Amino acid sequence: MKLIVKKGLASRRIAGELFIVDAAGSRLHELNGTGASIWASLAAGRGPREAAAALAEEYDVPPAEAAADVADFIKELKEAGLLE
C-alpha cells in the first residue's frame, strides 16, 4: 500500500512530541513519540510493514502488536486528512 503524506504540511519536533500544521485545513496535530516514529517512517516513503518493523525494534514490542498499532494509526491519519 503506497501512502502519500499530504502536501503543504509543516512539522516540528518539540520535547519528544511532533506537531504537524495543516495550514490549508487550519489544524494543528500533536503526535506522541510512538505516533512521531510512525509518521517519520511514512514521511520517508516507507510502507506500513517497514513502519511496523521500525516501531517494534524501537519500542521492543512484538511485531504483530506494532503492525496493529501502525494500521490503527494510519486509519487515524487518513481520517484527519494527513495521508492520501
HELIX and SHEET records of a PDB file:
HELIX    1   1 GLY A   33  ALA A   43  1                                  11    
HELIX    2   2 PRO A   48  TYR A   59  1                                  12    
HELIX    3   3 PRO A   63  GLU A   79  1                                  17    
SHEET    1   A 3 LEU A   9  ILE A  14  0                                        
SHEET    2   A 3 GLU A  17  ASP A  22 -1                                        
SHEET    3   A 3 ARG A  27  LEU A  31 -1                                        
END                                                                             
